[in-house]
Amino acid sequence: MKTEDFLVELEDILQREEPCNVNDALTDYEEWDSLSKMAVMAYYKKNFGVDINLNTLKEINTVDELIKLAGDKIID
């Protein structure tokens, strides 16, 4: 998956009306709450086969760090 496609998917997961950018801080997103974190966890499991837990997500600060969790599944 390309990074730009992931960003569109992330916008959908978070139900954002504004675009997501690689350098954005997740804490700046009003939509970044416990429900959206659960949705991200489910998305990663289904689409990338990556298990993420809440403790891991608590350490993630930016969209770029979230992308890096997918390993080589998200490319430029």
Buried (B, 14 or more C-beta within 10 A) or exposed (E): EEBEEBBEBBBEBBEBEEEBEBEBEBEEBEBBEEEBBEBBBEBBEEBBEBEBEEEBBEEBEBBBBBBEBBEEBBEE
